[in-house]
Amino acid sequence: MKRLIRGALKPPSRQSVAEWADEFATLPTTSAEPGRYRTSRVPYFKPVMEAFTDNRIQRVVVKSASQMGKSAALLNVLGRYAHLAPCPCMIIQPTLSDAMDFSKRRLSPFIRDTKAITNLFYEKEKSRDANQTILSKYFKGGSVVLVGANSPSGLASRPIKILLCDEVDRYPQSAGKEGDPIGLAEKRTSTYFDKKLGIFSTPTIKDASRIDVEYELGTQEEWRHQCPGCGSWQLLSFENMISDYAERKRKAGKIILMKSVRWACPSCGEVFEEVQIRNAAQKYIVQNPDAIQNGVRSFFVNGFASPWLTWSDIMKEWLTVRGDPMREMNVYNTRFGLSYEMPAELEEGQVADLLDYPAAIPDEVMILTAAVDVQKDRLEYAVYGWHAGGGYGIERGIVEGSPTEKNTWAELDTRLSLRATNAAGREYRIERTFVDSGFATEYVYAYCRSRMKQGRFAIKGYSRFGQPLIVKTGIIKEAGIYLVILNSDAGKDEVIAALQSGKILYGRDDQFLTRNFDENFFKQLSSERKVKTVSGYRWEKVNAHARNEALDMTVYALAALKSLMTGDADDFWEGLAKKKPPVRRQVVSKVLDY
C-alpha cells in the first residue's frame, strides 16, 4: 500500500527528451547508424527535444532539410512520454499509406529495440487485443495512434495530449470536407493544459508552404556556426560556398567533378575548410524572441549541418541541376531546407524566338512524346522532343472534324505515326501520347483502347495544390482502358519555369515538317497566371475567353515523358544516350475507383 501511494503521489519525471534518448533510445538495424542513440551526433535536435518538456512551450516547429534525423527525434518524444509520462499520443502522416509505412519501418522497430519501452506495449499475441494494430498501439497508461492527414475520421474523436505532425507540407489542404487537418487534430488536445504539438516538415513551395508559416510564427531559431575568424554567428548557405569543380558535357546531361568546397564568411570574408567549420562552435540563434510568450519555439536547420552529408555532396547536387527549374526545387527543399519560388505567369512574347535547325529533329533530342487536346470541332496535337536538359517543339497540328467521326481519329493516327530523323540519320517515333478525355470521353476511350500498343493513353486533368504531376494511374474496368490522372497545376509550374529559362524551345523547318508554332500558339502558352488561394495556389486564365490548348498540350507531353521515366532519371537519360529504346512499361498501377 505504501508503494502504491508513493507511486501515485510521485511527481512527473523532469528528465528531458534529449536526456531520455541518450540513456534509453536505441536506433533499429534499419537505421543508417543502428545502436544507442547519441544526441551529440545531431546536436541541432537537442534543443528541439528539450522544448517538448519545457512547461512554457506548447508548440514546437521544425523546418529542416531531409535526412537530418528528424524521424528519430520524433520517436524519442514518443518514447519518453510512453516511458515516463504515459498519455494518449497521435502521429499524423500525409496519407494513410504513409502512416502504415512509418509504423512498420520506424515505430515498430524502435519499440522492439528500445528495451525501456518494449515491455510497456501490450503484445498482440498475448493480449489478443483486436485494437492493437499497425495504426494503433497501446501501452501502459496510454496509446499512440497513427493517422493520415487525408482521413478526417482518424483526426476527430478521442482526446490527445501529444500530437506529432510529420511532413506537413505534404498534407492536403482539407481533410475531406472538414477543413485543415492540423486544426482538426489540434482540437483533440484542448482538454489538456500541458499538451504538446510538434510540427515537422521539409518545405516545398514558397508562399504556399505550411511549415514556412508555422516557422514565422515561432521564435525562428537558426542553427548557426561561429566564424573562426571574426567570431560572428552565421547560417551556412549555398550562396557563401566556394566550389572548385570541373564540368563535363554529356548527351545525357552534365557531369560535375568536385575538387573542393570552402565557406566564405559573409562578415569578414575569410575562407575556411569544411573541417574547420564543423569543429567550430554551433548553436541556435533566436530571431523572434517574443514568440516564446505564445508558447511557440520554431527551429531551422539545413543540410550543411548534417553529419551524413559532405559539403561536396550537396554542392555537387546543386551544380548538377542549377539552371534546370524541373530539378532545382528538389535540391532547394531537401538539401537547403528552403521553399522554392515557383514561376509567375509567362509574359506574352517571352518565349524565345523561333529557331531554324537543319533537320526535323535536333541532335540533342533523345525521345518524342505527344499530346492531344479534344475540341468539339477538331483535334489539336503537339509533338515534343526531349533531352536531359529540356525539350523542343517538333510539330503542332490541327485535325479538323468532330471527335465523334471515325475519319477524324484516322487522320490523327496518320499524323502521330510520323517517322523523322535528325542530321545524323537517327530515326524517331512517338513513344507515348496522352489524349485529354475531358470532352467526348467515350470516343477518346474507344480510340485509346484500340491504340494501347502504340502507347496512346487517355488522361484526365484536375487542379490540386501540393500533389505531383502524375497523381495516379489505373484501369477503368467498364471502359477497358488505362487512365492517367494528372495534376495540371503541377505540370504548369514545370512548363512555365522551363519556358522562362529557355529550356523548351521551338523551331521551324518546312522541308521536313510543318511545325505551325505561330503567334497564336505562343499567346496560348501565356494565357494563364498563378493565383494565390486560401488552400495554396492555382493556375487560371488571364481572361475568361483566352485559349489555353497550347499550354495544356505542353503539360500533357511533359507528363507523357515523366510516365516513361521509371526509376532514376539519370539512368533513363543515360540509357537513351546509348540508343536503348525506352522500356514500354504499362502505366497502370491499380484498378481505379473513378
QUIGI-V569019 format. One line per field, one symbol per residue. ss: DSSP state (a for helix, b for strand, c for the rest). psi: psi as a letter, one per 40 degrees, with the letter a starting at -180 (. if undefined). A space follows every 10 residues. Layout:
# QUIGI-V569019
ss=???
psi=???
This chain:
# QUIGI-V569019
ss=caaaaaaaac ccccccaaaa aaaacbbccc ccccbbccaa aaaaaaaaaa acccccccbb bbbbccccca aaaaaaaaaa aaaacccbbb bbbccaaaaa aaaaaaaaaa aaacaaaacc bccaaaaccc cccccbbbbc cbbbbbbbcc caaaaccccc cbbbbbcaaa cccccccccc aaaaaaaaac cccccbbbbb bcccbcccca aaaaaacccc bbbbbbcccc ccbbcccaaa bbbbbbbbbb ccbbbbbbbb bbbbcccccc bbcaaaaacc cbbbbbccaa aaaacbbbbb bcaaaccccc aaaaaaaaaa acccaaaaaa aaaacccccb cccccccccc ccccbbcccc bcccccbbbb bbbbbccbbb bbbbbbbccb bbbbbbbbbb cccccaaaaa aaaaaacccb bbccccbbcb bbbbbbcccc aaaaaaaaaa caaacbbbbb bbcccccccb bbbbbbcccc bbbbbbbaaa aaaaaaaaaa cccbbbbbbc ccbcccccaa aaaaaccbbb bbbccbbbbb bcccccccaa aaaaaaaaaa aaaaccccaa aaaaaaaccc cccccccccb bccc
psi=ddddddddeh iiiehidddd ddddhhhiee idgiahhhdd dgdeeddddd deehdehehh hhhiiifeed dddddddddd ddddghihih hhididdddd dddddddddd ddegddeded hhhddddfhd egadehhhih eaihhhiiee gddeehciih dhhhhhfdee iidhgbeeah dddddddeed ehdfihhhhi ihichieehd ddddddeaeg hhhiihhece eihihhidde hhhhiihhhi deaihhhhdi hihhhedeei hiidddddei iiihhhdgdd eddefhhiih hieeeheehi dddddddddd ehegdeeddd dddddefiih hiiaihihed iiiiihieid hiddhdihii ihhhideihi ihhihiidea iihdihihhi iieehddddd dddddeeihi iadeehiiih dhhhhhedif ddddddddde fddefhiiih iihhheiidh diiahhddef ihhhhigddd dddddddddd efdhiiiigd ddihdfgadd dddddfeiih hhidebiihi idideiiedd dddddddddd dddeghahdd dddddddefh iihgiiehdi hhg.
